[in-house]
């Protein structure tokens, strides 16, 4: 199989996982400051919505079709 088809399959599987989970959240940045005995931590959280999974599936299908034609 051509590399473009493999990338398409990976996108389809990843998109299906995002849809199955209903999106997922992740931690983007974590910083911690310690001043003496006091420690303060800050996290920036992100969220990947299910719409991104649908987009990944569509793009993956297009890549698989393109890989078969070329």
N, CA, C, O and CB atoms as a CASP TS submission, in Angstrom:
PFRMAT TS
TARGET T0000
AUTHOR 0000-0000-0000
METHOD Language model
MODEL 1
PARENT N/A
ATOM      1  N   UNK     1       0.845  -1.171   0.000  1.00  0.00           N
ATOM      2  CA  UNK     1       0.000   0.000   0.000  1.00  0.00           C
ATOM      3  C   UNK     1       0.892   1.237   0.000  1.00  0.00           C
ATOM      4  O   UNK     1       1.974   1.230   0.587  1.00  0.00           O
ATOM      5  CB  UNK     1      -0.962  -0.004   1.217  1.00  0.00           C
ATOM      6  N   UNK     2       0.438   2.287  -0.654  1.00  0.00           N
ATOM      7  CA  UNK     2       1.207   3.521  -0.761  1.00  0.00           C
ATOM      8  C   UNK     2       1.129   4.315   0.542  1.00  0.00           C
ATOM      9  O   UNK     2       0.166   4.189   1.299  1.00  0.00           O
ATOM     10  CB  UNK     2       0.700   4.372  -1.938  1.00  0.00           C
ATOM     11  N   UNK     3       2.153   5.136   0.797  1.00  0.00           N
ATOM     12  CA  UNK     3       2.171   5.901   2.053  1.00  0.00           C
ATOM     13  C   UNK     3       0.951   6.802   2.240  1.00  0.00           C
ATOM     14  O   UNK     3       0.480   6.972   3.364  1.00  0.00           O
ATOM     15  CB  UNK     3       3.417   6.743   2.112  1.00  0.00           C
ATOM     16  N   UNK     4       0.440   7.373   1.170  1.00  0.00           N
ATOM     17  CA  UNK     4      -0.729   8.251   1.297  1.00  0.00           C
ATOM     18  C   UNK     4      -1.953   7.457   1.774  1.00  0.00           C
ATOM     19  O   UNK     4      -2.777   7.981   2.524  1.00  0.00           O
ATOM     20  CB  UNK     4      -1.035   8.946  -0.056  1.00  0.00           C
ATOM     21  N   UNK     5      -2.072   6.214   1.348  1.00  0.00           N
ATOM     22  CA  UNK     5      -3.160   5.361   1.797  1.00  0.00           C
ATOM     23  C   UNK     5      -3.026   4.988   3.260  1.00  0.00           C
ATOM     24  O   UNK     5      -4.019   4.907   3.984  1.00  0.00           O
ATOM     25  CB  UNK     5      -3.221   4.114   0.956  1.00  0.00           C
ATOM     26  N   UNK     6      -1.792   4.760   3.695  1.00  0.00           N
ATOM     27  CA  UNK     6      -1.548   4.431   5.106  1.00  0.00           C
ATOM     28  C   UNK     6      -1.897   5.625   5.991  1.00  0.00           C
ATOM     29  O   UNK     6      -2.513   5.460   7.045  1.00  0.00           O
ATOM     30  CB  UNK     6      -0.070   4.012   5.326  1.00  0.00           C
ATOM     31  N   UNK     7      -1.505   6.824   5.566  1.00  0.00           N
ATOM     32  CA  UNK     7      -1.857   8.031   6.326  1.00  0.00           C
ATOM     33  C   UNK     7      -3.373   8.194   6.387  1.00  0.00           C
ATOM     34  O   UNK     7      -3.917   8.588   7.418  1.00  0.00           O
ATOM     35  CB  UNK     7      -1.207   9.287   5.691  1.00  0.00           C
ATOM     36  N   UNK     8      -4.054   7.891   5.277  1.00  0.00           N
ATOM     37  CA  UNK     8      -5.511   7.959   5.251  1.00  0.00           C
ATOM     38  C   UNK     8      -6.147   7.002   6.237  1.00  0.00           C
ATOM     39  O   UNK     8      -7.095   7.362   6.934  1.00  0.00           O
ATOM     40  CB  UNK     8      -6.019   7.669   3.867  1.00  0.00           C
ATOM     41  N   UNK     9      -5.634   5.790   6.299  1.00  0.00           N
ATOM     42  CA  UNK     9      -6.186   4.801   7.239  1.00  0.00           C
ATOM     43  C   UNK     9      -5.954   5.247   8.681  1.00  0.00           C
ATOM     44  O   UNK     9      -6.833   5.086   9.528  1.00  0.00           O
ATOM     45  CB  UNK     9      -5.550   3.408   7.004  1.00  0.00           C
ATOM     46  N   UNK    10      -4.778   5.807   8.966  1.00  0.00           N
ATOM     47  CA  UNK    10      -4.492   6.297  10.313  1.00  0.00           C
ATOM     48  C   UNK    10      -5.454   7.431  10.684  1.00  0.00           C
ATOM     49  O   UNK    10      -5.929   7.495  11.817  1.00  0.00           O
ATOM     50  CB  UNK    10      -3.026   6.777  10.415  1.00  0.00           C
ATOM     51  N   UNK    11      -5.739   8.325   9.731  1.00  0.00           N
ATOM     52  CA  UNK    11      -6.691   9.404  10.003  1.00  0.00           C
ATOM     53  C   UNK    11      -8.096   8.861  10.249  1.00  0.00           C
ATOM     54  O   UNK    11      -8.805   9.351  11.128  1.00  0.00           O
ATOM     55  CB  UNK    11      -6.713  10.396   8.840  1.00  0.00           C
ATOM     56  N   UNK    12      -8.500   7.859   9.485  1.00  0.00           N
ATOM     57  CA  UNK    12      -9.829   7.269   9.670  1.00  0.00           C
ATOM     58  C   UNK    12      -9.946   6.639  11.052  1.00  0.00           C
ATOM     59  O   UNK    12     -10.946   6.838  11.741  1.00  0.00           O
ATOM     60  CB  UNK    12     -10.114   6.217   8.581  1.00  0.00           C
ATOM     61  N   UNK    13      -8.942   5.890  11.457  1.00  0.00           N
ATOM     62  CA  UNK    13      -8.971   5.238  12.777  1.00  0.00           C
ATOM     63  C   UNK    13      -8.961   6.296  13.887  1.00  0.00           C
ATOM     64  O   UNK    13      -9.725   6.198  14.846  1.00  0.00           O
ATOM     65  CB  UNK    13      -7.758   4.269  12.941  1.00  0.00           C
ATOM     66  N   UNK    14      -8.098   7.303  13.754  1.00  0.00           N
ATOM     67  CA  UNK    14      -8.050   8.364  14.760  1.00  0.00           C
ATOM     68  C   UNK    14      -9.362   9.128  14.851  1.00  0.00           C
ATOM     69  O   UNK    14      -9.823   9.446  15.947  1.00  0.00           O
ATOM     70  CB  UNK    14      -6.922   9.324  14.450  1.00  0.00           C
ATOM     71  N   UNK    15      -9.967   9.425  13.701  1.00  0.00           N
ATOM     72  CA  UNK    15     -11.251  10.110  13.697  1.00  0.00           C
ATOM     73  C   UNK    15     -12.349   9.280  14.341  1.00  0.00           C
ATOM     74  O   UNK    15     -13.200   9.810  15.056  1.00  0.00           O
ATOM     75  CB  UNK    15     -11.642  10.463  12.287  1.00  0.00           C
ATOM     76  N   UNK    16     -12.327   7.983  14.087  1.00  0.00           N
ATOM     77  CA  UNK    16     -13.322   7.095  14.695  1.00  0.00           C
ATOM     78  C   UNK    16     -13.161   7.053  16.217  1.00  0.00           C
ATOM     79  O   UNK    16     -14.149   7.004  16.950  1.00  0.00           O
ATOM     80  CB  UNK    16     -13.202   5.674  14.110  1.00  0.00           C
ATOM     81  N   UNK    17     -11.923   7.074  16.681  1.00  0.00           N
ATOM     82  CA  UNK    17     -11.684   7.068  18.128  1.00  0.00           C
ATOM     83  C   UNK    17     -12.202   8.357  18.758  1.00  0.00           C
ATOM     84  O   UNK    17     -12.831   8.325  19.816  1.00  0.00           O
ATOM     85  CB  UNK    17     -10.179   6.893  18.432  1.00  0.00           C
ATOM     86  N   UNK    18     -11.937   9.493  18.109  1.00  0.00           N
ATOM     87  CA  UNK    18     -12.426  10.782  18.639  1.00  0.00           C
ATOM     88  C   UNK    18     -13.957  10.783  18.681  1.00  0.00           C
ATOM     89  O   UNK    18     -14.549  11.252  19.652  1.00  0.00           O
ATOM     90  CB  UNK    18     -11.908  11.974  17.768  1.00  0.00           C
ATOM     91  N   UNK    19     -14.598  10.260  17.632  1.00  0.00           N
ATOM     92  CA  UNK    19     -16.061  10.200  17.631  1.00  0.00           C
ATOM     93  C   UNK    19     -16.588   9.268  18.718  1.00  0.00           C
ATOM     94  O   UNK    19     -17.572   9.584  19.387  1.00  0.00           O
ATOM     95  CB  UNK    19     -16.568   9.743  16.267  1.00  0.00           C
ATOM     96  N   UNK    20     -15.938   8.130  18.893  1.00  0.00           N
ATOM     97  CA  UNK    20     -16.390   7.164  19.894  1.00  0.00           C
ATOM     98  C   UNK    20     -16.282   7.745  21.305  1.00  0.00           C
ATOM     99  O   UNK    20     -17.120   7.462  22.161  1.00  0.00           O
ATOM    100  CB  UNK    20     -15.572   5.866  19.793  1.00  0.00           C
ATOM    101  N   UNK    21     -15.259   8.551  21.543  1.00  0.00           N
ATOM    102  CA  UNK    21     -15.080   9.145  22.870  1.00  0.00           C
ATOM    103  C   UNK    21     -15.912  10.409  23.069  1.00  0.00           C
ATOM    104  O   UNK    21     -16.028  10.912  24.186  1.00  0.00           O
ATOM    105  CB  UNK    21     -13.618   9.464  23.097  1.00  0.00           C
ATOM    106  N   UNK    22     -16.493  10.921  21.981  1.00  0.00           N
ATOM    107  CA  UNK    22     -17.249  12.165  22.085  1.00  0.00           C
ATOM    108  C   UNK    22     -16.324  13.352  22.291  1.00  0.00           C
ATOM    109  O   UNK    22     -16.675  14.314  22.975  1.00  0.00           O
ATOM    110  CB  UNK    22     -18.255  12.082  23.225  1.00  0.00           C
ATOM    111  N   UNK    23     -15.142  13.278  21.697  1.00  0.00           N
ATOM    112  CA  UNK    23     -14.121  14.305  21.896  1.00  0.00           C
ATOM    113  C   UNK    23     -13.252  13.913  23.078  1.00  0.00           C
ATOM    114  O   UNK    23     -13.588  12.992  23.822  1.00  0.00           O
ATOM    115  CB  UNK    23     -14.764  15.701  22.123  1.00  0.00           C
ATOM    116  N   UNK    24     -12.139  14.605  23.254  1.00  0.00           N
ATOM    117  CA  UNK    24     -11.306  14.339  24.415  1.00  0.00           C
ATOM    118  C   UNK    24     -10.576  15.610  24.825  1.00  0.00           C
ATOM    119  O   UNK    24     -10.328  16.501  24.012  1.00  0.00           O
ATOM    120  CB  UNK    24     -10.304  13.207  24.122  1.00  0.00           C
ATOM    121  N   UNK    25     -10.243  15.665  26.098  1.00  0.00           N
ATOM    122  CA  UNK    25      -9.528  16.824  26.621  1.00  0.00           C
ATOM    123  C   UNK    25      -8.071  16.454  26.864  1.00  0.00           C
ATOM    124  O   UNK    25      -7.726  15.284  27.035  1.00  0.00           O
ATOM    125  CB  UNK    25     -10.186  17.340  27.924  1.00  0.00           C
ATOM    126  N   UNK    26      -7.228  17.478  26.874  1.00  0.00           N
ATOM    127  CA  UNK    26      -5.800  17.269  27.092  1.00  0.00           C
ATOM    128  C   UNK    26      -5.215  18.483  27.805  1.00  0.00           C
ATOM    129  O   UNK    26      -5.814  19.558  27.823  1.00  0.00           O
ATOM    130  CB  UNK    26      -5.063  17.011  25.750  1.00  0.00           C
ATOM    131  N   UNK    27      -4.040  18.292  28.388  1.00  0.00           N
ATOM    132  CA  UNK    27      -3.342  19.377  29.070  1.00  0.00           C
ATOM    133  C   UNK    27      -2.308  19.936  28.107  1.00  0.00           C
ATOM    134  O   UNK    27      -1.410  19.227  27.654  1.00  0.00           O
ATOM    135  CB  UNK    27      -2.674  18.888  30.404  1.00  0.00           C
ATOM    136  N   UNK    28      -2.452  21.229  27.801  1.00  0.00           N
ATOM    137  CA  UNK    28      -1.557  21.884  26.855  1.00  0.00           C
ATOM    138  C   UNK    28      -0.262  22.352  27.501  1.00  0.00           C
ATOM    139  O   UNK    28       0.825  22.093  26.984  1.00  0.00           O
ATOM    140  CB  UNK    28      -2.253  23.055  26.218  1.00  0.00           C
ATOM    141  N   UNK    29      -0.375  23.028  28.611  1.00  0.00           N
ATOM    142  CA  UNK    29       0.789  23.636  29.235  1.00  0.00           C
ATOM    143  C   UNK    29       0.664  23.495  30.738  1.00  0.00           C
ATOM    144  O   UNK    29      -0.405  23.707  31.312  1.00  0.00           O
ATOM    145  CB  UNK    29       0.935  25.122  28.827  1.00  0.00           C
ATOM    146  N   UNK    30       1.753  23.141  31.355  1.00  0.00           N
ATOM    147  CA  UNK    30       1.747  23.030  32.808  1.00  0.00           C
ATOM    148  C   UNK    30       2.961  23.769  33.334  1.00  0.00           C
ATOM    149  O   UNK    30       4.093  23.469  32.956  1.00  0.00           O
ATOM    150  CB  UNK    30       1.747  21.537  33.274  1.00  0.00           C
ATOM    151  N   UNK    31       2.724  24.724  34.196  1.00  0.00           N
ATOM    152  CA  UNK    31       3.830  25.455  34.798  1.00  0.00           C
ATOM    153  C   UNK    31       3.650  25.449  36.311  1.00  0.00           C
ATOM    154  O   UNK    31       2.535  25.533  36.827  1.00  0.00           O
ATOM    155  CB  UNK    31       3.911  26.911  34.249  1.00  0.00           C
ATOM    156  N   UNK    32       4.764  25.349  36.993  1.00  0.00           N
ATOM    157  CA  UNK    32       4.729  25.282  38.443  1.00  0.00           C
ATOM    158  C   UNK    32       5.756  26.257  38.996  1.00  0.00           C
ATOM    159  O   UNK    32       6.891  26.324  38.526  1.00  0.00           O
ATOM    160  CB  UNK    32       4.999  23.838  38.948  1.00  0.00           C
ATOM    161  N   UNK    33       5.336  27.004  39.996  1.00  0.00           N
ATOM    162  CA  UNK    33       6.214  27.974  40.635  1.00  0.00           C
ATOM    163  C   UNK    33       6.286  27.632  42.117  1.00  0.00           C
ATOM    164  O   UNK    33       5.265  27.438  42.777  1.00  0.00           O
ATOM    165  CB  UNK    33       5.710  29.442  40.412  1.00  0.00           C
ATOM    166  N   UNK    34       7.496  27.563  42.619  1.00  0.00           N
ATOM    167  CA  UNK    34       7.691  27.295  44.039  1.00  0.00           C
ATOM    168  C   UNK    34       8.402  28.475  44.681  1.00  0.00           C
ATOM    169  O   UNK    34       9.459  28.903  44.217  1.00  0.00           O
ATOM    170  CB  UNK    34       8.493  25.990  44.255  1.00  0.00           C
ATOM    171  N   UNK    35       7.819  28.992  45.742  1.00  0.00           N
ATOM    172  CA  UNK    35       8.435  30.060  46.505  1.00  0.00           C
ATOM    173  C   UNK    35       8.451  29.601  47.957  1.00  0.00           C
ATOM    174  O   UNK    35       7.433  29.647  48.647  1.00  0.00           O
ATOM    175  CB  UNK    35       7.669  31.429  46.328  1.00  0.00           C
ATOM    176  N   UNK    36       9.585  29.171  48.398  1.00  0.00           N
ATOM    177  CA  UNK    36       9.694  28.649  49.759  1.00  0.00           C
ATOM    178  C   UNK    36       8.832  27.409  49.906  1.00  0.00           C
ATOM    179  O   UNK    36       8.911  26.509  49.070  1.00  0.00           O
ATOM    180  CB  UNK    36       9.284  29.717  50.793  1.00  0.00           C
ATOM    181  N   UNK    37       8.021  27.336  50.930  1.00  0.00           N
ATOM    182  CA  UNK    37       7.177  26.153  51.133  1.00  0.00           C
ATOM    183  C   UNK    37       5.887  26.174  50.300  1.00  0.00           C
ATOM    184  O   UNK    37       5.135  25.199  50.297  1.00  0.00           O
ATOM    185  CB  UNK    37       6.823  26.033  52.599  1.00  0.00           C
ATOM    186  N   UNK    38       5.637  27.274  49.600  1.00  0.00           N
ATOM    187  CA  UNK    38       4.397  27.415  48.830  1.00  0.00           C
ATOM    188  C   UNK    38       4.669  27.053  47.368  1.00  0.00           C
ATOM    189  O   UNK    38       5.646  27.511  46.774  1.00  0.00           O
ATOM    190  CB  UNK    38       3.827  28.870  48.944  1.00  0.00           C
ATOM    191  N   UNK    39       3.800  26.233  46.807  1.00  0.00           N
ATOM    192  CA  UNK    39       3.933  25.825  45.406  1.00  0.00           C
ATOM    193  C   UNK    39       2.606  26.077  44.694  1.00  0.00           C
ATOM    194  O   UNK    39       1.542  25.703  45.188  1.00  0.00           O
ATOM    195  CB  UNK    39       4.351  24.318  45.290  1.00  0.00           C
ATOM    196  N   UNK    40       2.686  26.715  43.532  1.00  0.00           N
ATOM    197  CA  UNK    40       1.489  27.026  42.751  1.00  0.00           C
ATOM    198  C   UNK    40       1.658  26.412  41.368  1.00  0.00           C
ATOM    199  O   UNK    40       2.687  26.603  40.720  1.00  0.00           O
ATOM    200  CB  UNK    40       1.248  28.575  42.657  1.00  0.00           C
ATOM    201  N   UNK    41       0.650  25.678  40.917  1.00  0.00           N
ATOM    202  CA  UNK    41       0.694  25.045  39.595  1.00  0.00           C
ATOM    203  C   UNK    41      -0.461  25.563  38.750  1.00  0.00           C
ATOM    204  O   UNK    41      -1.559  25.802  39.252  1.00  0.00           O
ATOM    205  CB  UNK    41       0.633  23.494  39.714  1.00  0.00           C
ATOM    206  N   UNK    42      -0.194  25.733  37.461  1.00  0.00           N
ATOM    207  CA  UNK    42      -1.234  26.190  36.538  1.00  0.00           C
ATOM    208  C   UNK    42      -1.238  25.266  35.323  1.00  0.00           C
ATOM    209  O   UNK    42      -0.185  24.944  34.773  1.00  0.00           O
ATOM    210  CB  UNK    42      -1.001  27.684  36.109  1.00  0.00           C
ATOM    211  N   UNK    43      -2.421  24.847  34.915  1.00  0.00           N
ATOM    212  CA  UNK    43      -2.579  23.989  33.741  1.00  0.00           C
ATOM    213  C   UNK    43      -3.521  24.659  32.757  1.00  0.00           C
ATOM    214  O   UNK    43      -4.531  25.247  33.141  1.00  0.00           O
ATOM    215  CB  UNK    43      -3.108  22.586  34.138  1.00  0.00           C
ATOM    216  N   UNK    44      -3.179  24.561  31.503  1.00  0.00           N
ATOM    217  CA  UNK    44      -4.066  25.050  30.456  1.00  0.00           C
ATOM    218  C   UNK    44      -4.631  23.823  29.746  1.00  0.00           C
ATOM    219  O   UNK    44      -3.890  23.047  29.144  1.00  0.00           O
ATOM    220  CB  UNK    44      -3.313  26.014  29.449  1.00  0.00           C
ATOM    221  N   UNK    45      -5.925  23.660  29.822  1.00  0.00           N
ATOM    222  CA  UNK    45      -6.563  22.481  29.242  1.00  0.00           C
ATOM    223  C   UNK    45      -7.161  22.811  27.884  1.00  0.00           C
ATOM    224  O   UNK    45      -7.655  23.915  27.654  1.00  0.00           O
ATOM    225  CB  UNK    45      -7.646  21.936  30.180  1.00  0.00           C
ATOM    226  N   UNK    46      -7.105  21.828  26.987  1.00  0.00           N
ATOM    227  CA  UNK    46      -7.704  21.969  25.672  1.00  0.00           C
ATOM    228  C   UNK    46      -8.713  20.852  25.443  1.00  0.00           C
ATOM    229  O   UNK    46      -8.732  19.865  26.177  1.00  0.00           O
ATOM    230  CB  UNK    46      -6.625  21.959  24.577  1.00  0.00           C
ATOM    231  N   UNK    47      -9.548  21.009  24.426  1.00  0.00           N
ATOM    232  CA  UNK    47     -10.567  20.005  24.121  1.00  0.00           C
ATOM    233  C   UNK    47     -10.659  19.830  22.610  1.00  0.00           C
ATOM    234  O   UNK    47     -10.731  20.808  21.866  1.00  0.00           O
ATOM    235  CB  UNK    47     -11.948  20.409  24.715  1.00  0.00           C
ATOM    236  N   UNK    48     -10.656  18.575  22.165  1.00  0.00           N
ATOM    237  CA  UNK    48     -10.833  18.251  20.749  1.00  0.00           C
ATOM    238  C   UNK    48     -12.286  17.806  20.570  1.00  0.00           C
ATOM    239  O   UNK    48     -12.670  16.754  21.080  1.00  0.00           O
ATOM    240  CB  UNK    48      -9.815  17.129  20.270  1.00  0.00           C
ATOM    241  N   UNK    49     -13.106  18.595  19.847  1.00  0.00           N
ATOM    242  CA  UNK    49     -14.517  18.250  19.692  1.00  0.00           C
ATOM    243  C   UNK    49     -14.729  17.123  18.674  1.00  0.00           C
ATOM    244  O   UNK    49     -13.851  16.861  17.853  1.00  0.00           O
ATOM    245  CB  UNK    49     -15.308  19.481  19.270  1.00  0.00           C
ATOM    246  N   UNK    50     -15.879  16.462  18.722  1.00  0.00           N
ATOM    247  CA  UNK    50     -16.164  15.373  17.787  1.00  0.00           C
ATOM    248  C   UNK    50     -16.158  15.799  16.318  1.00  0.00           C
ATOM    249  O   UNK    50     -15.959  14.962  15.438  1.00  0.00           O
ATOM    250  CB  UNK    50     -17.494  14.771  18.116  1.00  0.00           C
ATOM    251  N   UNK    51     -16.370  17.077  16.044  1.00  0.00           N
ATOM    252  CA  UNK    51     -16.359  17.565  14.660  1.00  0.00           C
ATOM    253  C   UNK    51     -14.984  17.325  14.024  1.00  0.00           C
ATOM    254  O   UNK    51     -14.887  17.063  12.825  1.00  0.00           O
ATOM    255  CB  UNK    51     -16.722  19.078  14.610  1.00  0.00           C
ATOM    256  N   UNK    52     -13.941  17.416  14.821  1.00  0.00           N
ATOM    257  CA  UNK    52     -12.593  17.152  14.318  1.00  0.00           C
ATOM    258  C   UNK    52     -12.474  15.691  13.891  1.00  0.00           C
ATOM    259  O   UNK    52     -11.796  15.392  12.908  1.00  0.00           O
ATOM    260  CB  UNK    52     -11.528  17.492  15.393  1.00  0.00           C
ATOM    261  N   UNK    53     -13.118  14.784  14.607  1.00  0.00           N
ATOM    262  CA  UNK    53     -13.121  13.369  14.226  1.00  0.00           C
ATOM    263  C   UNK    53     -13.803  13.158  12.888  1.00  0.00           C
ATOM    264  O   UNK    53     -13.327  12.375  12.066  1.00  0.00           O
ATOM    265  CB  UNK    53     -13.810  12.531  15.293  1.00  0.00           C
ATOM    266  N   UNK    54     -14.904  13.842  12.662  1.00  0.00           N
ATOM    267  CA  UNK    54     -15.603  13.734  11.380  1.00  0.00           C
ATOM    268  C   UNK    54     -14.709  14.245  10.253  1.00  0.00           C
ATOM    269  O   UNK    54     -14.615  13.626   9.193  1.00  0.00           O
ATOM    270  CB  UNK    54     -16.937  14.524  11.413  1.00  0.00           C
ATOM    271  N   UNK    55     -14.052  15.383  10.494  1.00  0.00           N
ATOM    272  CA  UNK    55     -13.141  15.927   9.491  1.00  0.00           C
ATOM    273  C   UNK    55     -11.987  14.990   9.184  1.00  0.00           C
ATOM    274  O   UNK    55     -11.596  14.846   8.026  1.00  0.00           O
ATOM    275  CB  UNK    55     -12.601  17.254   9.951  1.00  0.00           C
ATOM    276  N   UNK    56     -11.439  14.351  10.207  1.00  0.00           N
ATOM    277  CA  UNK    56     -10.336  13.410  10.003  1.00  0.00           C
ATOM    278  C   UNK    56     -10.788  12.203   9.179  1.00  0.00           C
ATOM    279  O   UNK    56     -10.038  11.708   8.338  1.00  0.00           O
ATOM    280  CB  UNK    56      -9.771  12.945  11.357  1.00  0.00           C
ATOM    281  N   UNK    57     -12.001  11.734   9.419  1.00  0.00           N
ATOM    282  CA  UNK    57     -12.518  10.598   8.648  1.00  0.00           C
ATOM    283  C   UNK    57     -12.702  10.984   7.185  1.00  0.00           C
ATOM    284  O   UNK    57     -12.348  10.213   6.292  1.00  0.00           O
ATOM    285  CB  UNK    57     -13.854  10.102   9.240  1.00  0.00           C
ATOM    286  N   UNK    58     -13.250  12.166   6.932  1.00  0.00           N
ATOM    287  CA  UNK    58     -13.466  12.615   5.551  1.00  0.00           C
ATOM    288  C   UNK    58     -12.125  12.763   4.814  1.00  0.00           C
ATOM    289  O   UNK    58     -11.971  12.293   3.687  1.00  0.00           O
ATOM    290  CB  UNK    58     -14.240  13.962   5.533  1.00  0.00           C
ATOM    291  N   UNK    59     -11.170  13.418   5.463  1.00  0.00           N
ATOM    292  CA  UNK    59      -9.852  13.589   4.838  1.00  0.00           C
ATOM    293  C   UNK    59      -9.171  12.238   4.648  1.00  0.00           C
ATOM    294  O   UNK    59      -8.530  12.011   3.622  1.00  0.00           O
ATOM    295  CB  UNK    59      -8.960  14.519   5.691  1.00  0.00           C
ATOM    296  N   UNK    60      -9.299  11.346   5.613  1.00  0.00           N
ATOM    297  CA  UNK    60      -8.716  10.009   5.498  1.00  0.00           C
ATOM    298  C   UNK    60      -9.305   9.231   4.340  1.00  0.00           C
ATOM    299  O   UNK    60      -8.573   8.567   3.607  1.00  0.00           O
ATOM    300  CB  UNK    60      -8.918   9.237   6.783  1.00  0.00           C
ATOM    301  N   UNK    61     -10.609   9.302   4.163  1.00  0.00           N
ATOM    302  CA  UNK    61     -11.247   8.623   3.036  1.00  0.00           C
ATOM    303  C   UNK    61     -10.753   9.187   1.699  1.00  0.00           C
ATOM    304  O   UNK    61     -10.507   8.443   0.749  1.00  0.00           O
ATOM    305  CB  UNK    61     -12.776   8.754   3.133  1.00  0.00           C
ATOM    306  N   UNK    62     -10.613  10.511   1.646  1.00  0.00           N
ATOM    307  CA  UNK    62     -10.108  11.138   0.419  1.00  0.00           C
ATOM    308  C   UNK    62      -8.684  10.664   0.116  1.00  0.00           C
ATOM    309  O   UNK    62      -8.357  10.395  -1.040  1.00  0.00           O
ATOM    310  CB  UNK    62     -10.142  12.680   0.545  1.00  0.00           C
ATOM    311  N   UNK    63      -7.844  10.562   1.134  1.00  0.00           N
ATOM    312  CA  UNK    63      -6.465  10.111   0.921  1.00  0.00           C
ATOM    313  C   UNK    63      -6.416   8.653   0.471  1.00  0.00           C
ATOM    314  O   UNK    63      -5.607   8.294  -0.385  1.00  0.00           O
ATOM    315  CB  UNK    63      -5.644  10.289   2.203  1.00  0.00           C
ATOM    316  N   UNK    64      -7.268   7.821   1.037  1.00  0.00           N
ATOM    317  CA  UNK    64      -7.298   6.403   0.634  1.00  0.00           C
ATOM    318  C   UNK    64      -7.722   6.290  -0.824  1.00  0.00           C
ATOM    319  O   UNK    64      -7.138   5.512  -1.578  1.00  0.00           O
ATOM    320  CB  UNK    64      -8.264   5.585   1.541  1.00  0.00           C
ATOM    321  N   UNK    65      -8.733   7.059  -1.232  1.00  0.00           N
ATOM    322  CA  UNK    65      -9.196   7.034  -2.627  1.00  0.00           C
ATOM    323  C   UNK    65      -8.092   7.536  -3.549  1.00  0.00           C
ATOM    324  O   UNK    65      -7.846   6.952  -4.604  1.00  0.00           O
ATOM    325  CB  UNK    65     -10.477   7.894  -2.801  1.00  0.00           C
ATOM    326  N   UNK    66      -7.426   8.621  -3.152  1.00  0.00           N
ATOM    327  CA  UNK    66      -6.339   9.149  -3.966  1.00  0.00           C
ATOM    328  C   UNK    66      -5.189   8.157  -4.069  1.00  0.00           C
ATOM    329  O   UNK    66      -4.562   8.040  -5.122  1.00  0.00           O
ATOM    330  CB  UNK    66      -5.842  10.467  -3.390  1.00  0.00           C
ATOM    331  N   UNK    67      -4.911   7.449  -2.994  1.00  0.00           N
ATOM    332  CA  UNK    67      -3.836   6.461  -2.995  1.00  0.00           C
ATOM    333  C   UNK    67      -4.120   5.291  -3.905  1.00  0.00           C
ATOM    334  O   UNK    67      -3.195   4.717  -4.479  1.00  0.00           O
ATOM    335  CB  UNK    67      -3.596   5.962  -1.608  1.00  0.00           C
ATOM    336  N   UNK    68      -5.365   4.928  -4.047  1.00  0.00           N
ATOM    337  CA  UNK    68      -5.725   3.810  -4.926  1.00  0.00           C
ATOM    338  C   UNK    68      -5.699   4.202  -6.407  1.00  0.00           C
ATOM    339  O   UNK    68      -5.408   3.374  -7.271  1.00  0.00           O
ATOM    340  CB  UNK    68      -7.109   3.288  -4.559  1.00  0.00           C
ATOM    341  N   UNK    69      -6.005   5.469  -6.690  1.00  0.00           N
ATOM    342  CA  UNK    69      -6.020   5.934  -8.082  1.00  0.00           C
ATOM    343  C   UNK    69      -4.617   6.136  -8.632  1.00  0.00           C
ATOM    344  O   UNK    69      -4.356   5.862  -9.804  1.00  0.00           O
ATOM    345  CB  UNK    69      -6.801   7.232  -8.194  1.00  0.00           C
ATOM    346  N   UNK    70      -3.714   6.616  -7.781  1.00  0.00           N
ATOM    347  CA  UNK    70      -2.355   6.941  -8.264  1.00  0.00           C
ATOM    348  C   UNK    70      -1.493   5.718  -8.448  1.00  0.00           C
ATOM    349  O   UNK    70      -0.333   5.834  -8.845  1.00  0.00           O
ATOM    350  CB  UNK    70      -1.671   7.884  -7.306  1.00  0.00           C
TER
END
